[in-house]
Amino acid sequence: MTEDKIALRTLLEKGSDATFLREMIGFAAERLMELETEGLCGAGHGERSPERRNQRNGYRDRDWQTRAGTVELRIPKLRKGSYFPAFLEPRRLAEKALTAVIQEAYIQGISTRSVDDLVKAMGMEGISKSQVSRLCGEIDERVQSFLSRPIEGEWPYIWLDATYVKARRDHHIVSVAVIVAVGVNSDGRREVLGMTVGHSEAEPFWVEFLRSLARRGLRGVKLVTSDAHEGLKAAITKVLGATWQRCRVHFMRNALAYAGKTQRRIVSAWVGTAFAQDDAGAARKQWREVADQARPRVPKLAALLDDAETDVLAYMGFPAQHRAKLHSTNPLERLNGEIKRRSEVVGIFPNEDAVIRLIGALLLEQNDEWAVQRARYMSLETIAPLSDDTSISLPAVAAWIGRAHV
């Protein structure tokens, strides 16, 4: 029997006296810290491993105030860098939002079995409707303030993507599309611009969402990257007057569907020769050659290439330094992964307001993280020429003049 199991068994044998709960919390905290420091070090305590990146350097004592009383913790120290237990960090807005959504589903009696188990494990069974309502109100106020804030400056590049979650509406479970818009401004900084939820992706849905961004101040858009959502291309032209970039990754999945399993790698490399060109003219020429070569053997693939040429190669008309970030919605991949991870905990949202509450909180926190990053998402020198405001490019010109006179 391992030491951890022996220690846990000793605690369980104590019964339900006053110190039992505190000691159980302390035991769980100790194991969490062990796992976290093991991950940071690359090896367990005292373990010899070529994967080791760091070493322990003793402990520091800290009292942790919990609802069960004071728990004495021994927090591991590291030789390089610092360590602070994640469970001692102030609860983040997204975690509060997740708790609120779970509680709301629970008190309404519409939660899943997994959510019920989670509520019990988190000790939230005694929560009242008024407490949940107050918590939801506090979060909703912050999220709505974030999602309705003015959009200032010019935004040459926009990425749009859709994620689907399950929610209850009129006593039925429906699939809800969550649309997220992220942009890069003329200063090279990235921000979450907005989100919305809906049940249809027809043109009126996209028009209304883009108009809501425009009403808040969105302007100067040159390129919008997204998957081939129904009605979106027309909405982009109508509202923003911008070019549409069809996500290259999603397009390739569609293209490979016309090739047999044994031919997919060849077709991928074949089409990829167009993406490897240095400029838009060469890329279009190579694209047409690939389509013509495919026409006798795979006519459906050739037809797809003919139809998609302008949209899939739109990014080639923009600065070469930006193209790796423009050709697909991959820049949103990590953000969408986090949305899906949190949504899976809930399973089925109690209503659409809960969807906006949780995902809006996640987007707000991601936006804050981007805001404090020192490095720009795109350099000012390369993005300034895209601005319609000539004053935007002055810092880059000034820097060039300064270097010329050195």
N, C-alpha and C positions, 0 to 999 in steps of 0.2 A: 504493500500500500504506500502511495506517495506521501510526502510530508504534507502537501496541501490537503489531501483527503483526511489524513490523521487530524490535522488542525480543525478542519470543518466538522469532523465527527465529534471532537472534543467539545466544540461549541454547541452542537445539537444535543449532546448529552446533558448540558446544563439546564435544559428546560426553558421555561418562560419567565425567568426572574427579570428584575429591572435592568440588569446590565446586558442581557442577552442580545437585544436589538442593536445596541451600540457596538458590541463586539462583532456582530454579524456585518454591520456596516464597515467597521474597521478592517475586517478580513477581506471583504469585497474590494475596498479601496486599495489595500495592500496588493492584491492580485492584479488590479488594473494598473497600478504603478509599475509592477514587475513586468507586465506585458508591454507597456509603453516604453520603458527604458530598454527592454530587450530589443524592441524594434529599432530604437535609436542607436543602440550599440552594434546591432547586427549579430548578436550572440547572447546567450543566457548568462546569468551571474556565475562567474568562475569557469565558464566554458571556453575552451581553446578552439578557435575557428578562424580560417583564412578570410572569412567574410566579416570579421569584427572591424568596426569603424571607430569605436570609442570605448572608453572604460569608465567604470564607476569610481567615485571619489568620496565615499562616505555618505552620510545622511545629514539632513537638517530637520529639526523638530518643528511641528506646526500643529496648533489646535484647530480642529474643524468643527464649527458649530452646526449641528444638525437638529432636526425635530426630535430625535431620540436623545439629545444631549451632546456633550462635548466628546469628540473622538480624537484621540491623540494619534497623529500621523508622523511617520518617519519618511520624509521625501528624499529619494535618492539624488545624489549630486553626480555630475559628470565631469571628467577631466577636461573635455573640450566642449564649450558651449554651456547652455543652461537647460534645465528641465523643470517644467511646472505642470502638475497633473491637469489634464483636460477637464476633469469633473469639478475642479475648483474654479475654473474660469466662470465669469458672470454669464448667465444664460443669455444666448444670442436671440435676436428677434425671431429668426427662422425656427429656433427650437421652441420658443414661446408659441409661435403660430402653429407648429405641429401639435403641441400639447393642446392648444385651444380647439383645433379641428377634431382631434381625437375625443376630447371631452364633449364637444357639441354632438358628435355622433352618438356617444355613449348615453348622454342624458335624454336624447330624443328616442332612444330605443331602436336605432336603425343601424347600429354598428355591426361589424362582422365578428366572428368568434375570436379572430386574432387580435382585433382591437379591444375586445372585452378582456382578454388575457393581459394585454398591455396595460390597460387601465388599472387592473388589480396589481400588477407587478410594480406600477409607479405609485401605488397608494393613493389613487385619485377617486376611489369609490364614493367618498363622502362629499364630492363637489356638488354645489347647488347651481341651479339654472341662473341665478342672479350673478354668481361668481363667474360663470362661463360667459355670460352676456357682457359683463364688465371687461373681462380679458379680451374678448373678441372686439369690443368697441375700441379699446386702446390700440390694438394692432391695426384694425381697419383704418383708423385715423391716420396713422403713420404711413401705411401702404398707399392709401388714396392720395395723400399729400405728395408722395414720391411719384406716383403714376400720372398725376395731373400737373406736375411742376412745369414751368415754362421751359421750352427748348430754345436755347440761345445760340447764335452763331450759325455757321454753315456746316453741313454734314455731307461731304462728298460720297461716302459709302454707307450703305445700309444692308444689314443681313436680316432676313425674316425666316422664321422656322416654326413649324407646328408640332406640338406634342399632344397626344391624346390621353385623357384620363376618364375614369368612370365617376359619374355623379348622379344623385337622385333628383328627379324633377317630376312633379305631379304624381308621386308614388311609383314612378318607374325609374329604372336604371338606364341612363343614356350615356353615349360616348360624347365627350365634350372636347372640342379642339381648343388648345391653349396656344395662342399666337404670341411670339416674343419678337420684338424689334430691337436690334443692337446697331449702333452707328459709330463711325469715327468722324470726329470733327476736323476742321481745318487746322487745328493745333496738334493733330496726330493722336488725340486722346480718345479712348473708347468708353462708351457709356451704354447702359440699358435705356432705351428711349420710351418703351411702353410695352404693354401687353393687353390682350383681350381674350375673351372666351366666346365661343359660338358653336352652333350645331350645323352650320352650312358654310362651305367655302366658295360659294358662288360670288360673282363679281360685286353685287351690292355689299356683301360682308366686307370684302377687301377695301372697297371704296370708302366705306364709313370708317374703317380703322385708320386708313391713311389720311383721311380728312381730319380725323381727331388729332393725329400727330401734327398736321399742317396748322390746325387751329392753335395748337400750343406753341407754334413758331418754327416748325421744321422747314428748312429751306436749303437751297444749294445742293440738292441731291443729284449726283451724276450717275451712280450705278446702284442697283438693288439686286442682291444675290438671294436666291431662294430655290426651292424645289418647284416643279411644274404644277403648282396649285391652280385649280380651275378658276378662271376669271382674274387672276392676279396680274398677268401681263397687261391686260387692258386697263386695270385699275391704276397701275404704276404710270402708264402713259397719260391717263386722264387726270390724275391728281398731282403727280410729281413731275411729269414731263421728263422722266429719267430713262436710262437704258436698263433693260432687264438682263441679268446674267443667270442662266439656268444652271443649277448646281451640277458641276461636272461629275461628282461622285454618284449622284442619283441617276444622271443620264447614262453613265457607264453600266450601271446595273440593268437599266432598260435595254441597252444595246446588247449586252451579253446574253440576254434572254433569247435573242435570235440565233445564238451560236450553240452548237452542241457542247456537251461537257468537255470533250477532248479538244475543242477548238477555242474555248474561252480565253485561254492564256494568249493564244496567237492573235485573236481579235483585239484583245486589250492592248497588246504591244503595237498592233497595226494602227489602231486609232490614236494611240499615244504618240505616234510620230508627229502628228499635227500639233500636239501640245508642246512638243520639244522645240518648235521653231522659235526664232528670235523676235519676230514681229508679226503683226496681224495679217499682212499680205501673204507672207510665206506660210502662215498657219492655214489660211483659207485655201491656198493652192494645194497644200498637202492633203487637207481634209477632202477636197473634191477628187483628188487622185485616189484616195482610199475608197471613197464612195463608188467611183467608177470601176475599181478593181473588184469590189464586192458585188456589184450589180448582177453579173451573170450567175454567180453561185448563191448569193444570199440577197435576193432583191428586197426583202423587207428591211434588212439592215441598211441597205443603200438608201431606201426611201426615208428611213428614220434620220440618217445622216444628212440627207438633203433638207429635210424640214427643220432640223435642229442647228444647222451650221451657224446662223447669225446669233442665236441665243447662247449656245455653248461656248462660242469663241468671243463673246462680247468683251470679256476681261482683257483680251490681248490688245485692245485699244487704249489701255491705261498703263501707267508707269511700270516698268519691268520689276522694280523693287517691291511693288504691291501685289503682283499677280498671284503669288503663292497663297495669299490670304483672301483673294477675291473670287477665285474660280469655283468655290464651293461653300457650303454652310458649315464646314469643319470648325471654324472659329467658335461656333456655338456648341460643339460636341460636349465639352466638359460641363457647360451650364445645363444642357439638356439631360446629361447623365445624373446630375444632382437633383434636378426636378423629378426625374423618374424614380430615383432612389427614395426620396421623401414621400412621393405619391404612393409607392408600393407599401409603405408602412400604414397609410390610411386605408388603402384598398379601394373603398367606395366613399367619395366625399358626400357629406350630408346635403349639400346644396352648392350652387355655383359661387355663392359668396365665399364659401370655405375654400374653393379652388383659388380664387383671387387672393384670399388672405394668406394661404401658405406659399403659393408660388410668387406672389408679389413680395412677400418678406424675403424669400430667397434671392429674388432679383435685386432688391434694395441692398442686401448685404454684399452681393457680388459687385454691384456698382460702387459701393464704398471701398471695396478691396482694389478695384481698378483705379479709383481716384487717388489712392495713396501710393501707387506704384511710381517709382522714380522714372523708369524708362517709358517713353512714348510707344504706343502700339505701332505707329508709323512715324518716320522722321519728319520734322518740320520742313526740311529742305526739299523732300520729295513730294510732300502733299500740298505745300503752299501754292504751287502753280495751278492746282485744280480750282482754287477759290475764285469766285466772281468779284470778291473784294480785293482790290489791288494792294491795300494796306497790309493784308495778311502776309504777303511775301516779303515785306520790308525787313524783318529780322534775318531772313535767310540771305538777302542781298547785302545787308549790313555786315553779316558775318563773313561773306565772301570778300567784300571790300577790305575788311579788317585784315584778313589773311593775305590779301594781295599787297598790302602796304607793310607787312612785317619784313 
